[in-house]
């Protein structure tokens, strides 16, 4: 799980010996080294390690050198490639032919040698052979001895590398369904063809009785359980909220609630072990259980058969999706509530692009300014003045989403785990109340997290949907979390479920029909759930989606920020239509 793919750098060169090639060797290899340094010094994997690059052993001038490079890349675990050159090269002989690697080409913009001519020629070759590649061409001419990477070039290289690393990281991993379909939710009808053909992933599934078996038979690390229980007593159980949502006859006794806390802590450990395995279990004699399912993402069915009888999965889902637990600060897991695999995939996209925890929410309610005024007698203001969307869910909302972590200026943020501090962790925990679950919803009890996200965070809401006859499509809405008048929040929140975490969201409006107002965003959203990532990452999602041949059906990203393979330009001048036509023509990369 922690053996990350690498990015291969391919320095291509004019193959003519006797003066031409020799004069270009140093320049070409220096460009490759500069690209590798740019990537490794700016991009990190989920565990905080730098994204590694592998450079071909020599420059590539003829097909034999292309083959030697391909052999090295296979051996080194490369998952995507960037070809760099400052000169003319033999396109069909030097191009990357691996059908599964996302690929880009940087043609140096200089006047002494025609790197841009090679770029155009090899991109034509990629298009003709059905192997789309991203073209990178600097706006300004550089001098031949200038090995710096211009800002516009570095931006495209990093955007490509970020998305390509996500594609390669998913390949070969699993999505683990814990349970099956939840309450008829379409996203939890897990489609194995989509995972296999578009993401290169396999699907694993366990019946929820496996969690009970492991509890009853003690198949978990008992020392870790004691540690986890002590941590939970200190940081979560002390923040247990009043049982105000349940009628007296439905309230559990103190003894029953204490038993629920023990149950859900064990459940958290077991769900994690099911995803990634645990060598401790092998020491205990459970060799099979120690292996896990190699799951980079998972979903928990929960409702209804589980939650009608057992404590709900809100605590395990929330905590696994958070960047810390009783073992300290760590990379967040990706676990979708109600086994909504479509939203789980969107969460996975956001996580791999940002390395940050992801919020899972119902896209619950659009509140117009008029409705707010009618219900509360008060008016929305600031960013919220045109209306707000209530994001709320009982389960998988990460505690990072509280916005209690702060940057150097004191602004609320959601951080990568290596930037998280003990103070951030403490603040997130203190801001979270664990209310006894509403037993009209969750007959088996349990506890639901509750917090109110800080306003002012730039976020991107996204969703993957599967459309019969079309395939997968991606929706993107960049915007912000907002704070509203506390009295307005209290009245609106009490109308939904005040035991769950709330994020008030406002999308960035523009002249696109789905973004002409806040209502239109809600009205055009394709499902009941959304995945929310910190930062405005719409442009990175668009690049990633094009690599996976998933068209983007709704977004509010400016056109000059979009970066797709060069072949997309051949499918028409309207970018949205071209995206659909290109994705349909090329089809999924693993089919």
C-alpha positions as CSV (number, residue, x, y, z in Angstrom):
1,X,0.0,0.0,0.0
2,X,2.9,2.4,0.6
3,X,4.9,1.6,-2.4
4,X,4.1,4.7,-4.4
5,X,4.4,4.9,-8.2
6,X,7.1,7.0,-9.7
7,X,7.1,9.5,-12.6
8,X,9.4,8.7,-15.5
9,X,11.3,11.5,-17.3
10,X,12.2,10.8,-20.9
11,X,14.8,13.1,-22.4
12,X,14.4,12.8,-26.2
13,X,17.0,14.1,-28.6
14,X,17.9,14.4,-32.3
15,X,19.4,11.0,-33.2
16,X,21.9,12.3,-35.8
17,X,25.4,11.5,-34.6
18,X,28.4,13.4,-35.8
19,X,27.8,16.8,-34.2
20,X,24.0,17.3,-33.9
21,X,23.3,14.9,-31.1
22,X,26.5,15.5,-29.3
23,X,25.8,19.2,-29.1
24,X,22.5,18.6,-27.4
25,X,23.2,15.8,-24.9
26,X,24.0,18.1,-21.9
27,X,21.1,20.5,-22.6
28,X,18.5,17.7,-23.0
29,X,19.6,15.8,-19.8
30,X,19.7,19.1,-17.8
31,X,16.1,19.8,-18.8
32,X,15.1,16.3,-17.6
33,X,16.9,16.8,-14.3
34,X,15.2,20.2,-13.9
35,X,11.8,18.6,-14.4
36,X,12.5,15.8,-11.9
37,X,13.7,18.4,-9.3
38,X,10.6,20.5,-9.8
39,X,8.3,17.6,-9.2
40,X,10.1,16.0,-6.3
41,X,10.5,19.3,-4.5
42,X,6.9,20.3,-4.9
43,X,4.7,17.2,-4.8
44,X,4.3,14.7,-2.0
45,X,2.6,11.3,-1.7
46,X,0.0,10.6,1.0
47,X,2.6,9.7,3.6
48,X,4.5,12.9,3.1
49,X,7.3,11.4,1.0
50,X,8.4,13.3,-2.1
51,X,7.0,12.0,-5.4
52,X,10.0,10.2,-6.9
53,X,11.1,10.6,-10.5
54,X,13.1,8.2,-12.6
55,X,15.2,9.6,-15.5
56,X,16.1,7.4,-18.5
57,X,19.7,6.1,-18.4
58,X,20.5,8.1,-21.6
59,X,18.9,10.5,-23.9
60,X,16.4,8.9,-26.3
61,X,17.2,9.3,-30.0
62,X,16.1,6.1,-31.6
63,X,13.6,3.3,-30.9
64,X,16.2,1.0,-29.2
65,X,16.7,3.7,-26.6
66,X,12.9,4.1,-26.2
67,X,12.7,0.4,-25.5
68,X,15.6,0.5,-23.0
69,X,13.8,3.4,-21.2
70,X,10.5,1.5,-21.1
71,X,12.2,-1.5,-19.6
72,X,13.8,0.6,-16.9
73,X,10.5,2.3,-16.1
74,X,8.7,-1.0,-15.7
75,X,11.4,-2.2,-13.4
76,X,11.4,1.0,-11.4
77,X,7.6,1.1,-10.9
78,X,6.9,4.1,-13.1
79,X,3.2,5.0,-13.5
80,X,3.3,8.0,-15.8
81,X,5.8,9.8,-18.1
82,X,6.9,13.3,-19.1
83,X,9.0,13.6,-22.3
84,X,11.3,16.6,-22.5
85,X,13.3,18.0,-25.4
86,X,14.9,21.2,-26.7
87,X,15.2,20.0,-30.3
88,X,13.8,18.0,-33.2
89,X,13.5,14.3,-32.5
90,X,12.1,11.3,-34.4
91,X,8.6,11.4,-33.1
92,X,7.2,7.8,-33.7
93,X,10.6,6.3,-32.6
94,X,11.0,8.3,-29.4
95,X,7.4,8.6,-28.1
96,X,6.0,6.8,-25.0
97,X,3.9,3.9,-26.3
98,X,2.6,2.5,-23.0
99,X,-1.2,2.6,-23.3
100,X,-1.8,2.9,-19.5
101,X,0.7,5.7,-18.6
102,X,-0.7,9.2,-18.5
103,X,1.8,11.1,-20.6
104,X,3.0,14.7,-21.3
105,X,5.5,16.3,-23.6
106,X,7.4,19.5,-22.9
107,X,8.9,21.0,-26.0
108,X,11.4,23.8,-25.0
109,X,10.5,27.1,-26.6
110,X,13.9,28.1,-28.1
111,X,14.9,29.5,-31.5
112,X,18.2,27.6,-31.9
113,X,16.6,24.2,-32.1
114,X,13.0,23.3,-33.0
115,X,11.8,21.8,-29.8
116,X,8.3,23.2,-30.5
117,X,8.3,21.5,-33.9
118,X,9.0,18.1,-32.3
119,X,6.3,18.8,-29.7
120,X,3.7,19.4,-32.5
121,X,4.9,16.4,-34.5
122,X,4.9,13.9,-31.6
123,X,1.5,15.2,-30.3
124,X,0.2,14.5,-33.8
125,X,1.7,11.0,-33.5
126,X,0.1,10.5,-30.2
127,X,-3.3,11.5,-31.6
128,X,-2.9,9.3,-34.7
129,X,-2.1,6.3,-32.6
130,X,-4.8,6.9,-30.0
131,X,-2.5,7.6,-27.2
132,X,-3.5,11.0,-25.9
133,X,-0.7,13.2,-24.5
134,X,-0.6,16.6,-22.8
135,X,1.3,19.2,-24.6
136,X,3.4,21.7,-22.7
137,X,4.8,24.7,-24.6
138,X,6.1,27.8,-22.8
139,X,4.7,31.2,-23.8
140,X,8.0,33.0,-24.0
141,X,11.1,32.1,-26.0
142,X,14.1,31.0,-23.9
143,X,17.8,31.2,-24.6
144,X,19.4,27.8,-25.4
145,X,21.6,27.9,-22.2
146,X,18.6,28.7,-20.0
147,X,17.6,25.5,-18.1
148,X,15.1,27.2,-15.8
149,X,11.5,26.2,-16.1
150,X,9.2,29.2,-16.7
151,X,6.2,29.7,-14.4
152,X,3.6,28.8,-17.0
153,X,5.5,25.6,-17.9
154,X,6.0,24.6,-14.3
155,X,2.3,25.1,-13.5
156,X,1.4,22.7,-16.3
157,X,4.1,20.1,-15.4
158,X,2.9,20.1,-11.8
159,X,-0.8,19.9,-12.7
160,X,-0.1,17.0,-15.0
161,X,2.2,15.3,-12.4
162,X,-0.3,15.7,-9.6
163,X,-3.1,14.1,-11.6
164,X,-0.9,11.4,-13.2
165,X,0.3,10.3,-9.8
166,X,-3.3,10.0,-8.7
167,X,-4.1,7.8,-11.7
168,X,-1.1,5.6,-11.1
169,X,-1.7,5.4,-7.3
170,X,-5.2,4.0,-7.8
171,X,-4.1,1.4,-10.3
172,X,-4.1,-2.1,-8.8
173,X,-5.8,-1.0,-5.5
174,X,-9.2,-2.1,-4.2
175,X,-12.5,-0.5,-3.2
176,X,-13.8,-2.4,-0.3
177,X,-17.6,-2.7,0.2
178,X,-18.4,-3.3,3.8
179,X,-21.9,-4.6,3.3
180,X,-24.0,-3.9,0.2
181,X,-26.7,-1.5,-1.0
182,X,-27.9,1.1,1.6
183,X,-31.5,2.2,1.4
184,X,-31.7,1.9,-2.4
185,X,-29.0,4.6,-2.9
186,X,-27.8,4.2,-6.5
187,X,-24.2,5.1,-5.6
188,X,-24.0,2.1,-3.3
189,X,-24.9,-0.3,-6.2
190,X,-21.2,-0.7,-6.8
191,X,-20.3,-1.1,-10.4
192,X,-17.2,-3.3,-10.8
193,X,-16.9,-2.6,-14.6
194,X,-16.4,1.1,-13.8
195,X,-13.7,0.5,-11.2
196,X,-11.9,-2.0,-13.4
197,X,-12.1,-0.2,-16.7
198,X,-11.8,3.5,-15.6
199,X,-9.7,3.3,-12.5
200,X,-7.7,0.0,-12.9
201,X,-9.1,-1.1,-9.5
202,X,-10.7,-4.3,-8.3
203,X,-13.7,-4.6,-6.0
204,X,-13.6,-6.4,-2.7
205,X,-16.6,-7.1,-0.5
206,X,-17.3,-8.4,3.0
207,X,-20.6,-9.2,4.7
208,X,-21.0,-7.1,7.8
209,X,-21.1,-10.2,9.9
210,X,-17.3,-10.3,9.5
211,X,-17.1,-7.3,11.8
212,X,-19.2,-9.1,14.4
213,X,-17.1,-12.3,14.0
214,X,-13.9,-10.4,14.7
215,X,-15.4,-8.7,17.7
216,X,-16.8,-12.0,19.2
217,X,-13.6,-13.9,18.4
218,X,-11.2,-11.2,19.6
219,X,-9.6,-10.7,16.1
220,X,-8.2,-7.3,16.8
221,X,-5.2,-5.8,18.5
222,X,-6.2,-5.9,22.2
223,X,-3.4,-3.6,23.3
224,X,-4.4,-1.0,20.6
225,X,-8.0,-1.4,21.7
226,X,-7.0,-0.4,25.3
227,X,-5.0,2.5,24.0
228,X,-7.9,3.6,21.7
229,X,-10.4,3.3,24.5
230,X,-8.3,5.4,26.8
231,X,-7.9,8.1,24.1
232,X,-11.7,8.0,23.3
233,X,-12.6,8.4,27.0
234,X,-10.3,11.4,27.2
235,X,-11.1,13.2,23.9
236,X,-14.5,12.0,22.7
237,X,-16.5,10.5,25.6
238,X,-15.9,13.7,27.6
239,X,-17.6,15.6,24.8
240,X,-20.7,13.3,24.8
241,X,-23.7,15.5,24.2
242,X,-27.1,15.6,25.9
243,X,-29.5,12.9,24.7
244,X,-32.1,15.4,23.7
245,X,-33.1,13.9,20.3
246,X,-34.6,10.7,21.8
247,X,-37.8,10.4,23.6
248,X,-37.3,9.1,27.2
249,X,-38.4,5.6,26.4
250,X,-35.9,5.4,23.6
251,X,-32.9,6.7,25.5
252,X,-30.3,4.1,26.4
253,X,-29.0,3.7,30.0
254,X,-25.6,4.9,31.0
255,X,-24.4,1.3,31.0
256,X,-25.8,0.7,27.5
257,X,-24.1,3.9,26.2
258,X,-20.8,2.8,27.7
259,X,-21.1,-0.5,25.9
260,X,-21.8,1.4,22.7
261,X,-18.6,3.4,23.1
262,X,-16.6,0.1,23.4
263,X,-18.4,-1.4,20.4
264,X,-17.7,1.5,18.0
265,X,-14.1,1.8,19.0
266,X,-13.6,-1.9,18.3
267,X,-15.5,-1.4,15.1
268,X,-13.1,1.4,14.0
269,X,-10.1,-0.8,14.5
270,X,-11.7,-3.7,12.6
271,X,-12.8,-1.6,9.7
272,X,-9.3,-0.2,9.3
273,X,-7.8,-3.7,9.5
274,X,-10.2,-4.9,6.8
275,X,-8.9,-2.2,4.5
276,X,-5.2,-2.3,5.0
277,X,-4.5,-5.4,7.1
278,X,-2.5,-5.5,10.3
279,X,0.7,-7.5,11.0
280,X,-0.2,-7.7,14.7
281,X,-3.0,-10.1,13.7
282,X,-0.5,-12.5,12.1
283,X,1.4,-12.5,15.4
284,X,-1.9,-13.5,17.1
285,X,-2.3,-16.4,14.6
286,X,-4.8,-14.8,12.2
287,X,-2.7,-15.0,9.0
288,X,-5.6,-14.5,6.6
289,X,-7.2,-11.6,8.5
290,X,-3.7,-9.9,8.8
291,X,-3.6,-9.4,5.0
292,X,-6.5,-6.9,4.6
293,X,-8.0,-6.1,1.2
294,X,-5.4,-3.6,-0.2
295,X,-8.2,-1.0,-0.1
296,X,-7.4,2.6,-1.0
297,X,-11.0,3.4,-0.4
298,X,-14.0,1.8,1.2
299,X,-17.7,2.2,2.0
300,X,-19.8,1.1,4.9
301,X,-23.4,0.1,4.3
302,X,-24.7,0.9,7.8
303,X,-28.3,1.7,7.1
304,X,-30.5,-0.2,7.6
305,X,-29.9,-3.8,8.5
306,X,-26.8,-2.9,10.6
307,X,-28.1,0.3,12.3
308,X,-31.5,-1.3,13.0
309,X,-29.7,-3.7,15.4
310,X,-26.2,-2.5,16.1
311,X,-24.7,0.9,17.0
312,X,-24.2,3.0,13.9
313,X,-21.0,3.6,12.0
314,X,-20.7,7.4,12.5
315,X,-17.8,7.2,14.9
316,X,-15.7,4.8,12.8
317,X,-16.5,6.6,9.5
318,X,-15.8,10.1,11.0
319,X,-12.6,9.0,12.7
320,X,-11.1,7.0,9.8
321,X,-11.7,9.9,7.5
322,X,-9.9,12.2,9.9
323,X,-6.1,12.9,9.8
324,X,-5.5,11.6,13.4
325,X,-6.6,9.1,15.9
326,X,-5.2,7.4,19.1
327,X,-2.0,6.5,17.2
328,X,-1.4,10.2,16.4
329,X,-1.4,12.2,13.2
330,X,-1.6,10.1,10.1
331,X,-2.9,10.1,6.5
332,X,-6.7,10.1,6.4
333,X,-8.5,7.1,5.1
334,X,-11.3,7.3,2.5
335,X,-14.5,5.7,3.7
336,X,-17.9,6.5,2.2
337,X,-21.0,6.4,4.3
338,X,-23.9,4.3,3.1
339,X,-21.3,2.6,0.8
340,X,-21.9,5.3,-1.7
341,X,-19.0,4.2,-3.9
342,X,-19.6,7.0,-6.5
343,X,-19.1,9.6,-3.7
344,X,-16.2,7.5,-2.3
345,X,-14.5,7.8,-5.7
346,X,-14.9,11.5,-5.7
347,X,-13.5,11.6,-2.2
348,X,-10.6,9.5,-3.4
349,X,-9.9,11.9,-6.3
350,X,-9.8,14.9,-3.9
351,X,-7.6,13.0,-1.4
352,X,-5.1,11.9,-4.0
353,X,-4.9,15.4,-5.5
354,X,-4.5,17.3,-2.1
355,X,-3.3,14.6,0.4
356,X,-6.0,16.1,2.7
357,X,-9.0,14.6,4.5
358,X,-12.3,14.8,2.6
359,X,-15.7,15.8,3.8
360,X,-18.6,13.5,2.9
361,X,-22.0,15.2,3.0
362,X,-25.6,15.1,2.0
363,X,-26.3,18.0,-0.3
364,X,-29.3,18.5,1.9
365,X,-31.0,21.8,1.4
366,X,-30.9,25.0,-0.6
367,X,-31.9,27.9,1.6
368,X,-32.9,31.0,-0.4
369,X,-32.5,34.4,1.1
370,X,-36.3,34.7,1.1
371,X,-36.9,31.4,2.9
372,X,-34.3,32.3,5.5
373,X,-36.0,35.6,6.1
374,X,-39.4,33.9,6.4
375,X,-38.2,31.3,8.8
376,X,-35.8,33.3,11.0
377,X,-36.8,36.9,10.5
378,X,-33.2,37.7,9.6
379,X,-31.3,38.3,6.4
380,X,-28.3,36.5,5.1
381,X,-25.2,38.6,4.5
382,X,-21.7,38.6,3.0
383,X,-20.9,35.6,0.8
384,X,-24.1,34.0,2.0
385,X,-26.3,36.8,0.8
386,X,-27.5,35.0,-2.4
387,X,-28.4,31.8,-0.5
388,X,-26.7,28.8,1.0
389,X,-26.5,25.1,0.7
390,X,-26.7,23.0,3.8
391,X,-24.1,20.2,3.7
392,X,-24.8,17.7,6.5
393,X,-24.4,13.9,7.1
394,X,-24.5,11.6,10.0
395,X,-21.4,9.6,9.2
396,X,-18.3,10.2,7.2
397,X,-17.7,13.9,7.8
398,X,-14.0,14.2,8.7
399,X,-13.2,16.1,11.9
400,X,-10.7,18.1,9.9
401,X,-13.8,19.7,8.3
402,X,-14.5,21.6,11.4
403,X,-11.9,24.1,10.2
404,X,-10.3,24.3,13.7
405,X,-6.8,23.9,12.2
406,X,-5.3,27.3,11.4
407,X,-2.6,28.7,9.2
408,X,0.1,31.2,10.1
409,X,-2.4,34.0,9.8
410,X,-5.0,32.3,11.9
411,X,-7.3,31.4,9.0
412,X,-9.2,28.1,9.2
413,X,-7.8,25.4,7.0
414,X,-7.8,21.7,6.4
415,X,-4.1,20.6,6.4
416,X,-2.0,17.8,5.0
417,X,-1.1,15.5,7.9
418,X,2.5,16.5,8.0
419,X,1.5,20.2,8.6
420,X,-1.0,19.3,11.3
421,X,0.0,20.3,14.8
422,X,-1.0,18.8,18.2
423,X,-2.9,22.1,18.8
424,X,-4.9,21.6,15.6
425,X,-5.8,18.1,16.7
426,X,-6.9,19.3,20.1
427,X,-9.0,22.1,18.6
428,X,-10.8,19.7,16.2
429,X,-11.6,17.3,19.1
430,X,-12.8,20.0,21.4
431,X,-15.1,21.4,18.7
432,X,-16.8,18.1,18.1
433,X,-19.7,16.9,20.3
434,X,-20.7,13.2,20.1
435,X,-24.5,13.1,20.5
436,X,-26.3,9.8,21.2
437,X,-27.7,8.7,17.9
438,X,-31.3,9.5,17.0
439,X,-32.9,6.1,17.5
440,X,-35.8,6.9,15.1
441,X,-33.0,6.8,12.5
442,X,-30.6,4.4,14.2
443,X,-32.5,1.9,16.3
444,X,-29.2,0.3,17.5
445,X,-27.9,3.5,18.9
446,X,-24.3,4.7,18.7
447,X,-23.0,8.3,18.6
448,X,-23.0,10.9,15.8
449,X,-20.4,13.7,15.5
450,X,-21.6,17.3,15.6
451,X,-19.7,20.5,14.7
452,X,-20.1,23.6,12.7
453,X,-17.5,24.2,10.0
454,X,-15.6,27.5,10.2
455,X,-16.5,29.9,7.4
456,X,-14.0,31.3,4.9
457,X,-12.4,28.1,3.7
458,X,-12.0,27.7,-0.1
459,X,-13.5,24.3,-1.0
460,X,-14.5,22.3,-4.0
461,X,-17.5,20.1,-4.0
462,X,-17.5,17.2,-6.5
463,X,-19.5,14.1,-7.4
464,X,-19.1,11.2,-9.8
465,X,-22.3,9.9,-11.3
466,X,-22.9,6.9,-13.6
467,X,-25.3,7.4,-16.4
468,X,-26.8,4.5,-18.4
469,X,-25.6,4.7,-22.0
470,X,-23.1,7.4,-21.3
471,X,-20.9,6.1,-18.5
472,X,-19.3,8.1,-15.7
473,X,-19.5,11.9,-15.5
474,X,-18.0,14.3,-12.9
475,X,-19.5,17.4,-11.4
476,X,-17.4,20.2,-9.8
477,X,-18.4,23.3,-7.9
478,X,-15.8,25.5,-6.4
479,X,-16.9,27.8,-3.6
480,X,-16.4,28.6,0.1
481,X,-17.6,27.5,3.5
482,X,-19.5,30.4,5.1
483,X,-20.5,31.5,8.6
484,X,-23.9,32.8,9.1
485,X,-25.6,34.6,12.0
486,X,-25.7,32.1,15.0
487,X,-29.4,32.6,15.5
488,X,-30.0,31.8,11.8
489,X,-27.9,28.7,12.1
490,X,-29.6,27.5,15.2
491,X,-33.1,27.8,13.7
492,X,-32.1,26.2,10.4
493,X,-30.1,23.5,12.0
494,X,-32.9,22.5,14.4
495,X,-35.1,21.8,11.3
496,X,-32.8,19.1,10.1
497,X,-30.7,17.0,12.5
498,X,-28.8,19.0,15.1
499,X,-26.8,16.0,16.2
500,X,-24.9,15.9,12.9
501,X,-22.1,18.1,11.6
502,X,-23.0,21.1,9.4
503,X,-21.1,22.9,6.7
504,X,-22.7,25.9,5.1
505,X,-21.5,26.1,1.5
506,X,-21.7,28.8,-1.2
507,X,-20.6,28.1,-4.7
508,X,-18.8,30.6,-6.9
509,X,-21.3,31.9,-9.4
510,X,-20.6,32.7,-13.0
511,X,-22.4,32.9,-16.4
512,X,-22.7,29.2,-16.9
513,X,-26.3,28.0,-16.6
514,X,-25.7,25.7,-13.7
515,X,-24.0,28.5,-11.8
516,X,-26.2,31.5,-12.5
517,X,-27.3,31.3,-8.9
518,X,-27.0,29.1,-5.8
519,X,-30.3,27.4,-6.5
520,X,-29.2,26.3,-9.9
521,X,-26.1,24.5,-8.4
522,X,-28.4,22.6,-6.0
523,X,-30.9,22.0,-8.8
524,X,-28.3,20.6,-11.2
525,X,-26.5,18.4,-8.7
526,X,-26.7,14.8,-9.8
527,X,-27.2,12.9,-6.6
528,X,-27.9,13.2,-2.9
529,X,-24.2,13.2,-1.8
530,X,-21.2,15.4,-2.4
531,X,-17.5,15.1,-1.6
532,X,-15.9,18.3,-0.4
533,X,-12.1,19.0,-0.6
534,X,-10.2,21.9,0.8
535,X,-9.0,24.3,-1.8
536,X,-10.1,25.3,-5.3
537,X,-9.0,22.2,-7.1
538,X,-11.4,22.2,-10.0
539,X,-8.6,22.6,-12.6
540,X,-6.8,19.5,-11.2
541,X,-10.0,17.5,-11.2
542,X,-10.6,18.4,-14.8
543,X,-7.0,17.2,-15.7
544,X,-7.5,14.0,-13.8
545,X,-10.9,13.3,-15.3
546,X,-9.5,13.7,-18.8
547,X,-6.7,11.2,-18.0
548,X,-9.4,8.7,-16.9
549,X,-11.7,9.6,-19.9
550,X,-14.5,10.8,-17.6
551,X,-16.2,13.9,-19.1
552,X,-17.0,16.8,-16.8
553,X,-20.7,17.7,-17.1
554,X,-20.8,20.7,-14.7
555,X,-18.1,23.0,-13.4
556,X,-17.3,26.7,-12.6
557,X,-13.6,26.6,-13.5
558,X,-12.3,29.4,-15.9
559,X,-11.4,28.1,-19.3
560,X,-7.9,29.3,-19.2
561,X,-7.2,27.1,-16.1
562,X,-8.3,23.9,-17.8
563,X,-5.5,21.5,-19.0
564,X,-6.4,18.4,-21.0
565,X,-4.6,16.2,-23.6
566,X,-3.7,18.0,-26.8
567,X,-5.9,15.6,-28.8
568,X,-9.0,17.1,-27.2
569,X,-8.5,20.2,-29.4
570,X,-9.3,18.0,-32.5
571,X,-12.8,17.4,-31.2
572,X,-14.2,20.8,-31.7
573,X,-13.9,24.3,-30.3
574,X,-16.5,24.1,-27.6
575,X,-14.5,22.6,-24.7
576,X,-17.4,20.8,-22.9
577,X,-18.6,19.1,-26.1
578,X,-15.0,18.3,-27.1
579,X,-14.5,16.6,-23.7
580,X,-17.5,14.4,-24.2
581,X,-16.5,13.4,-27.7
582,X,-12.9,12.7,-26.8
583,X,-13.8,10.6,-23.8
584,X,-16.4,8.6,-25.9
585,X,-13.8,8.1,-28.7
586,X,-10.9,6.9,-26.6
587,X,-12.9,5.1,-23.9
588,X,-11.6,3.9,-20.6
589,X,-7.9,3.3,-20.4
590,X,-8.1,-0.2,-18.9
591,X,-10.7,-1.6,-21.2
